[in-house]
């Protein structure tokens, strides 16, 4: 049983926004890529998101069979993600009004993303009588257990809200087996309602290429040793570790690493907005400003160029539900040095496609980078392993598994209705 049309809920960030800044990140990529592939399988997708400008059209066709609906909920600008719980009533009203324009059953299933959307989906599923499938993407209890020193804990209202969504959803989609265990162990989810579906990567966009040519196009020295960070600039992602490990390498052997270049692609986000110039200040204090390049968020094709130009990609996050950046880099043949946390344990094959580091000591990251940079043969072996590992994470396979989750949720909902009908009859 496959739905013909679904309502996808993404309250706090639009799939039309550029990933890498604000609240736009891996979840945006996930929603866009999955929606396009669901549409290709014959499932029409309508994505509901909050309008962030007054001149946005009510509906935008993002791709054939994929539509983005802008819902007015609160002021267009000046609202942070933390302010949005107070606008959920308005957002829910907009979603329900959109459905009321059609005959009952217009949307056959709801797929909500992040706990804010799950709250809206909780009401809509009861109103429409259709299954609710929910993807958390990040879990507050997990984040609070592994905070960066300068980060702030997730609030109590999110902890409560996530638990409510876990109870309300017909199915929960976890990115990894570890996340599934966390949903069961930390939130009391019914294991039979939790499905593990790994996110994917666009293997046509993120693929190996000529490193020298990529560097020439990006203005990087041909023989440089290039370390790359790509993502939102916030304490959770720990981009400062990249700067600190670079400084450590230069202290160890300034001659060996005389051509070292550090590239940070992304923009301030979350608690990182409080100190948007923190990294430039740190680079200056460490004496590596002349070796550091800060690049604003870029589209996927340009991001793939940066991956191809790099020798290593760094993902030192304190927590990641999966770590799409790590898989994208590996798909381009670039090994990853990442924190041994969350979904990165799945996204990176330790010792084959990259190196996983317990903890967040920059010295440990510097040692791992040196181990690879100082041995071209070892680095080349990792390049081959990176691409091989990433090919197992195509978005097509992700979409196929999600359709299976939808089918199970629909079948269970219909079976429940038949049981009720037989009792009443």
C-alpha positions in Angstrom: 0.0 0.0 0.0 1.8 3.1 -1.3 0.4 6.6 -0.7 -0.4 8.8 -3.7 0.2 12.1 -1.9 1.9 13.0 1.4 2.2 16.1 3.5 5.8 16.7 4.6 6.2 19.1 7.6 9.3 21.2 8.0 8.4 24.1 10.3 11.7 25.7 11.2 13.7 25.5 8.0 12.7 25.6 4.3 14.0 23.1 1.8 14.5 26.1 -0.5 17.1 27.6 1.9 20.8 27.3 1.3 22.3 24.6 3.6 25.2 25.7 5.7 23.9 28.8 7.4 21.1 29.7 9.8 19.1 26.6 10.6 19.5 25.1 7.2 21.7 22.0 7.2 21.6 18.3 6.6 17.9 18.1 7.2 17.2 20.4 4.3 19.3 18.2 2.0 17.5 15.2 3.3 14.0 16.6 2.7 14.9 17.8 -0.8 16.6 14.7 -2.0 14.0 12.3 -0.5 11.1 14.3 -1.8 12.5 14.3 -5.4 12.9 10.6 -5.3 9.5 9.9 -3.8 8.0 12.0 -6.6 9.9 10.0 -9.2 8.3 6.9 -7.6 4.8 8.4 -8.2 4.2 9.9 -4.8 3.3 13.6 -4.8 4.9 15.5 -2.0 3.7 18.8 -0.5 6.2 20.3 1.9 4.8 22.8 4.5 7.2 25.3 5.9 7.1 28.7 7.6 7.1 31.7 5.4 10.2 33.9 6.2 9.4 36.8 3.8 6.3 38.6 2.8 6.8 38.3 -0.9 7.0 34.5 -1.1 4.4 32.8 -3.3 2.0 30.6 -1.4 3.2 27.5 -3.4 6.4 26.9 -5.2 7.1 23.8 -7.4 10.5 22.8 -6.2 10.7 19.8 -8.6 8.2 17.8 -10.7 5.7 16.4 -8.2 7.2 18.3 -5.2 5.6 21.5 -3.9 6.6 23.8 -1.1 3.7 25.5 0.7 4.6 28.7 2.7 2.6 29.0 5.9 2.4 32.4 7.6 3.1 31.9 11.3 4.5 34.9 13.2 6.6 37.7 11.9 8.6 36.8 8.7 12.0 37.8 10.2 13.6 38.0 13.6 12.3 34.7 14.9 14.9 32.1 16.1 14.2 28.4 16.2 13.8 28.8 20.0 10.9 31.2 19.4 8.9 28.9 17.2 7.0 26.8 19.8 4.9 29.9 20.3 3.9 29.9 16.7 3.0 26.2 16.3 -0.7 27.0 16.8 -0.7 29.4 13.9 1.4 27.0 11.7 -1.0 24.2 12.5 -4.0 26.3 11.6 -2.4 27.0 8.2 -1.8 23.4 7.5 -5.3 22.4 8.4 -6.8 25.1 6.3 -4.8 23.9 3.3 -6.1 20.4 3.7 -9.7 21.7 4.2 -9.6 23.0 0.7 -9.7 19.4 -0.6 -11.9 16.4 -0.1 -11.1 14.2 2.9 -8.2 11.9 2.4 -6.3 14.3 0.1 -3.2 13.6 2.1 -2.8 10.0 2.8 0.1 10.2 5.2 2.1 12.8 7.1 5.9 12.8 7.4 7.2 15.3 9.9 10.8 16.4 10.4 12.2 17.6 13.8 10.2 17.8 16.9 8.5 21.1 16.1 7.0 19.6 13.0 6.1 16.5 14.9 3.9 18.6 17.2 2.0 19.9 14.2 1.8 16.4 12.8 0.5 15.1 16.1 -2.7 17.2 15.7 -3.0 16.8 12.0 -2.9 13.0 12.2 -5.7 13.0 14.7 -7.7 15.4 12.6 -7.2 13.7 9.2 -7.1 10.1 10.4 -3.9 9.2 8.5 -0.6 7.8 9.7 2.1 10.0 11.1 5.7 9.1 10.2 8.3 11.2 12.1 12.1 11.8 11.7 13.7 13.4 14.7 17.1 14.2 13.0 18.5 15.2 16.4 17.6 14.2 19.9 17.7 16.7 22.8 18.6 14.2 25.4 21.6 13.1 23.3 22.7 16.6 22.6 22.5 17.6 26.3 24.6 14.7 27.2 27.5 15.8 25.0 27.5 19.6 24.9 30.4 21.7 23.8 31.8 23.9 26.5 30.3 27.1 25.1 27.0 25.6 24.1 23.7 25.8 25.9 21.5 22.8 26.7 18.2 22.1 24.9 15.2 23.4 26.9 12.7 21.4 28.9 9.9 22.2 26.4 11.8 20.4 23.7 12.4 17.3 25.9 8.7 17.1 26.6 7.7 17.8 23.0 10.0 15.1 21.7 8.5 12.5 24.1 5.0 13.5 23.0 5.8 13.0 19.3 7.4 9.6 20.1 4.1 8.5 21.6 2.0 10.0 18.8 3.8 8.7 15.8 2.8 5.6 13.9 6.4 5.1 12.8 9.7 6.7 13.8 12.5 6.8 11.3 16.0 6.6 12.8 19.1 7.5 10.8 21.1 4.7 12.4 20.9 1.7 14.6 22.3 3.8 17.4 19.6 6.4 17.1 17.0 3.6 17.1 18.4 2.4 20.4 18.4 5.9 21.8 14.7 6.4 20.8 13.8 3.2 22.7 16.2 3.6 25.6 15.8 7.4 26.3 12.3 8.0 25.1 10.5 4.7 25.6 9.7 4.2 21.9 8.0 0.9 20.9 10.8 -1.0 19.0 8.3 -2.3 16.6 7.5 1.3 15.5 11.1 2.3 14.9 12.6 1.8 11.5 16.3 2.4 10.6 16.8 4.2 7.3 20.3 5.6 6.5 20.3 8.9 4.8 22.0 9.1 1.4 24.2 11.1 -0.9 23.8 12.4 -4.4 26.4 10.2 -6.1 26.1 12.0 -9.4 27.0 15.4 -7.8 29.5 14.2 -5.2 32.0 12.1 -7.1 35.8 12.0 -7.4 37.5 14.4 -9.8 40.8 16.0 -10.7 42.1 17.6 -7.5 44.6 19.8 -9.3 41.8 21.2 -11.6 39.5 21.7 -8.6 42.2 23.7 -6.8 42.9 25.8 -9.8 39.2 26.7 -10.1 39.0 27.5 -6.4 42.2 29.5 -6.3 44.1 27.1 -4.0 47.8 26.3 -4.4 48.4 23.2 -6.4 50.7 21.5 -3.8 49.0 22.7 -0.7 47.9 20.4 2.1 44.3 21.3 2.3 42.1 20.6 5.4 38.4 21.3 5.0 35.4 21.9 7.3 32.0 22.3 5.7 28.9 23.1 7.8 27.1 25.5 10.1 29.4 27.5 12.3 28.3 26.7 15.9 29.8 25.1 19.0 28.0 21.8 18.3 30.0 21.4 15.1 33.3 22.4 16.7 35.0 24.1 13.7 37.5 25.6 16.1 39.1 22.2 16.4 40.2 22.5 12.8 42.0 25.8 13.5 43.6 24.5 16.7 44.9 21.2 15.1 46.3 23.3 12.2 48.2 25.4 14.7 49.4 22.3 16.4 50.7 20.8 13.2 52.7 24.0 12.5 54.2 24.0 15.9 55.3 20.4 15.5 57.0 20.8 12.1 56.6 24.2 10.4 58.7 23.1 7.4 56.8 19.9 6.7 53.5 21.8 6.9 54.6 25.0 5.3 52.0 24.6 2.5 49.1 23.9 4.9 45.8 25.6 4.1 42.6 25.5 6.2 39.2 26.1 4.5 36.0 26.6 6.4 32.8 26.6 4.3 29.7 27.7 6.1 27.9 30.4 8.1 27.0 31.2 11.7 24.1 29.3 13.1 22.3 28.6 16.4 24.4 29.7 19.4 27.2 30.5 17.0 25.2 33.7 16.0 26.2 35.2 19.3 29.8 35.4 18.2 29.8 35.3 14.4 33.5 36.4 14.2 34.8 34.0 16.8 36.7 31.8 14.3 38.4 34.7 12.5 39.5 36.0 15.9 40.8 32.6 16.9 42.7 32.2 13.6 44.4 35.5 14.3 45.2 34.6 17.9 46.7 31.3 16.7 48.8 33.0 14.1 47.2 31.2 11.1 45.0 33.8 9.5 47.2 33.8 6.4 46.6 30.1 6.0 42.8 30.2 6.7 40.1 30.8 4.1 36.5 31.4 5.2 33.9 30.7 2.4 30.2 31.5 2.5 27.8 28.6 2.1 27.7 27.3 -1.5 25.4 25.0 -3.6 26.0 21.3 -3.9 28.0 21.4 -7.1 30.4 24.0 -5.7 30.6 22.2 -2.4 31.7 19.0 -4.3 34.5 21.1 -5.8 35.8 22.0 -2.3 35.6 18.3 -1.3 37.6 17.3 -4.3 40.2 20.0 -3.7 40.8 18.9 -0.1 43.2 16.3 1.2 41.1 15.7 4.3 37.6 16.7 5.5 37.1 17.3 9.2 33.9 16.6 11.1 34.7 17.1 14.8 31.1 17.5 16.0 30.0 16.9 19.5 27.0 15.1 18.1 25.6 14.1 14.7 22.5 12.1 14.0 24.2 10.9 10.8 26.7 13.3 9.3 25.9 14.0 5.7 29.0 16.1 5.2 31.2 13.1 6.0 29.4 10.9 3.4 29.5 13.7 0.8 33.3 14.2 1.3 33.9 10.4 1.0 31.8 10.2 -2.1 34.2 12.7 -3.7 37.1 10.5 -2.7 38.2 12.6 0.3 38.9 10.8 3.6 37.3 12.1 6.7 38.7 12.7 10.2 35.7 12.8 12.5 34.6 12.5 16.1 33.5 9.1 17.2 30.0 10.1 18.1 26.4 9.4 16.9 25.8 8.6 13.3 29.4 9.3 12.3 30.2 5.8 13.5 28.0 4.6 10.6 28.9 7.4 8.1 32.7 6.7 8.4 34.3 3.3 8.2 37.1 3.8 10.8 40.5 2.9 9.3 39.2 2.4 5.8 37.5 5.6 4.7 38.7 7.8 7.5 39.6 8.0 11.1 37.3 8.3 14.1 38.6 10.2 17.1 37.3 9.6 20.6 36.9 13.0 22.3 37.7 16.5 21.0 41.3 17.1 21.9 42.8 19.0 18.9 46.1 17.3 19.5 44.5 13.9 18.7 43.0 15.3 15.5 46.4 16.8 14.5 48.0 13.4 15.0 45.4 11.7 12.8 45.8 14.3 10.1 49.6 14.0 10.2 49.4 10.2 10.0 47.6 10.5 6.7 49.2 13.6 5.2 52.7 12.3 5.9 52.1 9.0 4.0 50.9 9.5 0.4 50.3 5.8 0.0 48.2 5.6 3.1 46.2 8.7 2.0 45.6 7.2 -1.4 44.4 3.9 0.2 41.9 6.0 2.3 40.7 7.9 -0.8 39.7 4.6 -2.5 38.1 3.3 0.7 36.2 6.6 1.1 34.5 6.4 -2.3 33.8 2.7 -1.9 32.1 3.2 1.5 30.0 6.2 0.3 28.6 4.3 -2.7 26.5 2.3 -0.2 24.5 5.5 0.7 22.5 6.5 -2.4 19.4 8.5 -2.0 17.4 6.1 -4.2 17.9 3.3 -1.6 16.9 5.7 1.2 13.7 6.6 -0.6 12.8 3.0 -1.3 13.2 2.1 2.3 11.1 5.1 3.4 8.3 4.0 1.0 8.4 0.6 2.8 7.9 2.4 6.1 5.0 4.4 4.7 3.4 1.1 3.4 3.7 -0.6 6.8 2.2 2.5 8.6 -0.7 2.6 6.1 -1.4 -1.1 6.3 -1.4 -1.1 10.1 -3.7 2.0 10.1 -6.2 0.2 7.8 -6.0 -3.0 9.7 -6.9 -1.1 12.9 -9.9 0.5 11.2 -11.1 -2.9 10.0 -10.9 -4.2 13.6 -12.8 -1.3 14.9 -15.5 -1.6 12.2 -15.9 -5.3 12.9 -16.4 -4.6 16.6 -18.9 -1.8 16.0 -20.7 -3.9 13.4 
